[in-house]
Amino acid sequence: MTDSVQATPSQRRQHWGVVLRLLVTLLILWLIFRSIDVVSVLSVIKQVNLPLLGLAILFQLLSTLLAGYRWYLVMHQLQFGKHAGFYIRSYFKGSFFNQGLPTSIGGDAIRVIDVAATGFRKRDAFKGVFIDRILGLVGLLLLNLFANALQPDLLPRGLFYTLNLLVLGGVMGFVALNFIHHLRWFNQWRISRFLLTISSQMQSVMRGFRNSSMQMSLSIIIHILSMINIFLIGRSVGLDYDFVTFTIIVPPVILLTLVPISLAGWGVREGAMIGLFTLVGADKSIILSMSILYGIILVLASLPGLYVYLYGKYHHV
């Protein structure tokens, strides 16, 4: 007898990648809970302000909705066709795969598959998703840069300069990417050819004042809505800091969770939140409670993506 289905080497690597991220997640959470009283965390969560949590979910849903619309604008400028609803639904589905399912298939891969299913090549769809990711990232960096300028004395001086240099480096990298397509000698290497293509397509997306201002405004507003979500969660557990403080501390945390070493950023997010918020005097139990609730709300806000996925699966849409 032989197995009817044999896993390919790529599938096996993806499987073990998920297992490894799960182990890393559990290890980090175990280390965190070793130093923080679980009873204190549960006590904070039991006293949470539920109306504020409900409002936080609403702002996260609005953030995801606008992110889906921004992706539509990117793909529309790249001549991919399809209406805004298609991209918004696909974005929600990708969000659910990122937050709600511990699988090797990430949300970006889901979006690529959705676009490819309409008749485009996966490599072309990937470039559109990649550009959308870059625009989202630069919006977060610009928001964080502005917040740091408003309260330059919040964080220790060395950390303040380090974070701002990294943020400025990211913004300058984005600016450089918009001009790389003029450097035709970049055609010599595979990776540089990819950057040339991305740069050229980025120019198409950002062509003209109207398109560029719309993309930048949307990217910043999307992250403002997400920051309001976290701010409301913080207030719901009694973390009494102003909105600017959250906008300074949370973006670096989000950037760290993009490093794919844990499942949906769990563990990494909690550790980073605790490390940065304690610098401004916050209680560890309250910070951990906020971070856990934030993770739960991200899952809840991604549930429309589950509906989209199931509807498409059983109705073949």
Legacy VTK file of the C-alpha trace (Angstrom):
# vtk DataFile Version 3.0
C-alpha trace
ASCII
DATASET POLYDATA
POINTS 317 float
0.000 0.000 0.000
1.202 3.530 -0.759
-0.048 6.863 0.506
-2.564 8.403 -1.872
-1.224 11.873 -1.168
2.418 12.632 -0.534
3.410 15.974 0.943
5.849 17.888 -1.215
9.120 19.183 0.304
7.649 22.705 0.214
4.535 21.580 2.112
6.665 19.793 4.695
8.761 22.925 5.212
5.597 24.993 5.647
4.233 22.460 8.138
7.387 22.508 10.226
7.472 26.290 9.950
4.042 26.470 11.598
5.150 24.035 14.309
8.288 26.087 14.976
6.323 29.351 15.217
3.891 27.680 17.602
6.747 26.570 19.835
8.294 30.053 19.776
4.908 31.583 20.646
4.405 29.219 23.591
7.961 29.776 24.819
7.667 33.580 24.793
4.260 33.505 26.506
5.588 31.091 29.122
8.508 33.421 29.863
6.142 36.384 30.139
3.706 34.651 32.474
6.598 33.482 34.652
7.235 37.107 35.617
3.632 38.344 35.767
0.919 37.148 38.142
-1.825 35.421 36.124
-4.416 36.191 38.812
-3.700 39.925 38.431
-4.132 39.711 34.666
-7.438 37.852 34.982
-8.609 40.398 37.560
-7.918 43.257 35.145
-9.713 41.479 32.287
-12.770 40.739 34.473
-13.174 44.454 35.200
-12.808 45.541 31.581
-15.125 48.238 30.198
-17.161 46.269 27.622
-18.682 49.273 25.761
-15.152 50.558 25.067
-14.163 47.116 23.756
-17.185 47.108 21.461
-16.172 50.515 20.140
-12.605 49.237 19.669
-13.884 46.379 17.477
-15.777 48.914 15.359
-12.655 50.995 14.749
-10.660 47.882 13.829
-13.371 46.868 11.356
-13.246 50.354 9.817
-9.457 50.121 9.591
-9.648 46.790 7.744
-12.425 48.074 5.485
-10.360 51.095 4.450
-7.282 48.901 3.977
-9.275 46.750 1.567
-10.367 49.869 -0.316
-6.770 51.108 -0.496
-5.760 47.764 -1.999
-8.548 48.174 -4.563
-7.114 51.555 -5.573
-3.654 49.992 -5.965
-4.924 47.159 -8.145
-7.167 49.495 -10.142
-4.169 51.669 -11.032
-2.291 48.520 -12.074
-5.125 47.568 -14.440
-6.263 44.430 -12.616
-9.961 45.149 -12.921
-12.684 43.888 -10.530
-14.768 46.125 -8.306
-13.919 47.428 -4.826
-16.114 44.836 -3.093
-13.975 41.996 -4.464
-10.791 43.426 -2.949
-12.418 44.368 0.354
-13.806 40.830 0.759
-10.448 39.326 -0.162
-8.691 41.615 2.331
-11.012 40.527 5.130
-10.434 36.906 4.165
-6.677 37.457 4.279
-7.049 39.134 7.664
-8.860 36.061 8.981
-6.131 33.730 7.722
-3.539 35.956 9.405
-5.310 36.255 12.757
-7.731 33.374 13.107
-5.987 30.371 11.592
-2.594 28.923 12.610
-1.816 27.817 9.049
1.132 28.126 6.706
-1.072 30.073 4.272
-0.829 33.740 5.174
-3.273 36.485 4.362
-1.110 37.887 1.568
-0.998 34.468 -0.100
-4.795 34.280 0.080
-5.080 37.657 -1.623
-2.671 36.558 -4.359
-4.691 33.366 -4.919
-7.955 35.335 -5.104
-6.592 37.694 -7.751
-4.951 34.854 -9.699
-8.305 33.047 -9.769
-9.674 35.922 -11.899
-7.202 35.120 -14.669
-3.975 36.913 -13.726
-0.565 35.402 -13.060
0.301 34.873 -9.407
3.601 36.725 -9.783
1.752 39.803 -11.049
-0.854 39.575 -8.289
1.956 39.251 -5.741
3.486 42.524 -6.911
0.185 44.312 -6.342
-0.078 42.869 -2.820
3.564 43.769 -2.164
3.002 47.406 -3.160
-0.071 47.560 -0.953
2.019 46.250 1.944
4.675 48.918 1.345
2.076 51.691 1.326
0.629 50.405 4.584
4.077 50.298 6.147
5.051 53.824 5.117
1.756 55.145 6.518
2.596 53.586 9.880
6.122 55.035 9.790
4.906 58.550 8.976
2.302 58.439 11.749
4.915 57.287 14.259
7.376 59.961 13.108
4.774 62.697 13.621
3.814 61.370 17.072
7.476 61.273 18.138
7.832 64.913 17.117
4.888 65.832 19.367
6.365 64.153 22.454
10.148 63.842 21.967
10.792 63.341 25.696
8.477 60.359 26.252
11.049 57.610 25.613
14.675 57.437 26.787
16.883 59.580 24.559
18.906 56.699 23.102
15.794 54.693 22.228
14.111 57.804 20.813
16.986 58.444 18.388
17.295 54.765 17.442
13.600 54.396 16.636
13.467 57.642 14.691
16.550 56.755 12.652
14.948 53.419 11.754
11.677 55.123 10.852
13.445 57.763 8.755
15.424 55.005 7.060
12.189 53.252 6.139
10.660 56.460 4.765
13.797 57.226 2.748
13.753 53.670 1.427
10.193 54.244 0.207
11.235 57.493 -1.501
14.200 55.741 -3.130
11.942 52.912 -4.333
9.889 55.448 -6.282
12.983 56.459 -8.279
14.809 53.132 -8.725
13.039 52.474 -12.039
15.255 55.162 -13.614
18.375 53.066 -12.860
18.357 50.745 -15.849
21.663 49.133 -14.848
19.619 47.428 -12.091
18.564 44.956 -14.803
21.772 42.997 -14.200
20.530 41.011 -11.168
17.349 39.143 -10.411
16.526 40.868 -7.125
17.259 44.294 -8.584
15.070 43.517 -11.614
12.243 42.778 -9.171
12.845 46.153 -7.492
12.801 47.864 -10.898
9.407 46.338 -11.640
8.034 47.272 -8.222
9.363 50.816 -8.610
7.796 51.190 -12.038
4.444 49.899 -10.810
4.663 52.071 -7.704
4.963 55.051 -10.034
1.747 53.965 -11.729
-0.021 53.750 -8.384
1.325 57.101 -7.130
1.114 58.979 -10.454
-0.241 62.470 -9.998
-1.016 64.498 -6.881
-4.511 63.057 -6.509
-3.410 59.416 -6.489
-0.361 59.951 -4.269
-2.236 62.095 -1.730
-5.121 59.623 -1.638
-2.792 56.664 -1.018
-0.788 58.433 1.690
-3.892 59.815 3.388
-5.603 56.420 3.406
-2.493 54.684 4.727
-2.208 57.131 7.622
-5.955 57.144 8.409
-6.027 53.327 8.429
-3.343 53.283 11.116
-4.989 56.103 13.068
-8.140 53.963 13.260
-6.041 51.020 14.411
-4.346 53.207 17.046
-7.775 54.371 18.272
-8.690 50.693 18.621
-5.681 50.029 20.872
-6.188 53.320 22.740
-9.778 52.304 23.576
-8.633 48.855 24.717
-6.027 50.513 26.929
-8.632 52.803 28.458
-10.978 49.844 28.968
-8.416 48.201 31.280
-7.446 51.431 33.051
-4.290 52.381 31.138
-4.496 56.150 31.494
-2.224 57.539 28.763
-3.064 59.965 25.989
-3.516 59.008 22.344
-0.100 60.362 21.296
1.630 58.036 23.781
-0.046 55.039 22.163
0.905 56.327 18.717
4.556 56.526 19.787
4.764 53.121 21.495
2.475 50.837 19.478
3.889 51.235 15.893
7.297 49.712 16.835
5.381 46.839 18.430
3.408 46.296 15.219
6.625 46.331 13.182
8.116 43.642 15.438
5.047 41.425 14.988
5.664 41.490 11.224
8.751 39.343 11.812
7.363 35.822 11.176
8.724 34.037 14.255
5.424 33.494 16.094
1.787 32.779 15.251
-0.058 35.997 14.344
2.472 37.949 16.417
1.342 36.387 19.715
4.087 36.486 22.315
6.200 38.962 20.373
3.439 41.548 20.660
2.978 40.960 24.388
6.706 41.087 25.116
7.208 44.275 23.092
4.162 45.976 24.625
5.414 45.217 28.126
8.973 46.289 27.332
7.966 49.679 25.897
5.017 50.624 28.108
6.961 49.893 31.291
9.412 52.581 30.161
6.651 55.136 30.782
5.633 53.587 34.114
2.731 51.305 33.158
1.824 48.254 35.233
2.846 44.957 33.584
-0.413 43.169 34.423
-2.453 45.930 32.797
-0.217 46.034 29.708
-0.424 42.257 29.269
-4.213 42.372 29.688
-4.444 45.070 27.023
-2.227 43.143 24.618
-4.209 39.927 25.056
-7.495 41.765 24.502
-6.016 43.452 21.433
-5.108 40.059 19.990
-8.618 38.759 20.674
-10.205 41.818 19.057
-8.038 41.363 15.963
-9.449 37.839 15.670
-13.030 39.032 16.224
-12.649 41.843 13.690
-11.374 39.315 11.135
-14.489 37.105 11.400
-16.187 38.728 8.375
-13.314 37.118 6.464
-14.433 33.706 7.746
-17.904 34.374 6.347
-16.411 35.419 2.997
-14.249 32.290 2.932
-17.092 29.897 3.773
-19.520 31.601 1.403
-17.035 31.370 -1.456
-16.193 27.766 -0.617
-19.755 26.487 -0.542
-21.180 28.710 -3.270
-18.103 28.538 -5.562
-18.009 32.295 -5.929
LINES 1 318
317 0 1 2 3 4 5 6 7 8 9 10 11 12 13 14 15 16 17 18 19 20 21 22 23 24 25 26 27 28 29 30 31 32 33 34 35 36 37 38 39 40 41 42 43 44 45 46 47 48 49 50 51 52 53 54 55 56 57 58 59 60 61 62 63 64 65 66 67 68 69 70 71 72 73 74 75 76 77 78 79 80 81 82 83 84 85 86 87 88 89 90 91 92 93 94 95 96 97 98 99 100 101 102 103 104 105 106 107 108 109 110 111 112 113 114 115 116 117 118 119 120 121 122 123 124 125 126 127 128 129 130 131 132 133 134 135 136 137 138 139 140 141 142 143 144 145 146 147 148 149 150 151 152 153 154 155 156 157 158 159 160 161 162 163 164 165 166 167 168 169 170 171 172 173 174 175 176 177 178 179 180 181 182 183 184 185 186 187 188 189 190 191 192 193 194 195 196 197 198 199 200 201 202 203 204 205 206 207 208 209 210 211 212 213 214 215 216 217 218 219 220 221 222 223 224 225 226 227 228 229 230 231 232 233 234 235 236 237 238 239 240 241 242 243 244 245 246 247 248 249 250 251 252 253 254 255 256 257 258 259 260 261 262 263 264 265 266 267 268 269 270 271 272 273 274 275 276 277 278 279 280 281 282 283 284 285 286 287 288 289 290 291 292 293 294 295 296 297 298 299 300 301 302 303 304 305 306 307 308 309 310 311 312 313 314 315 316
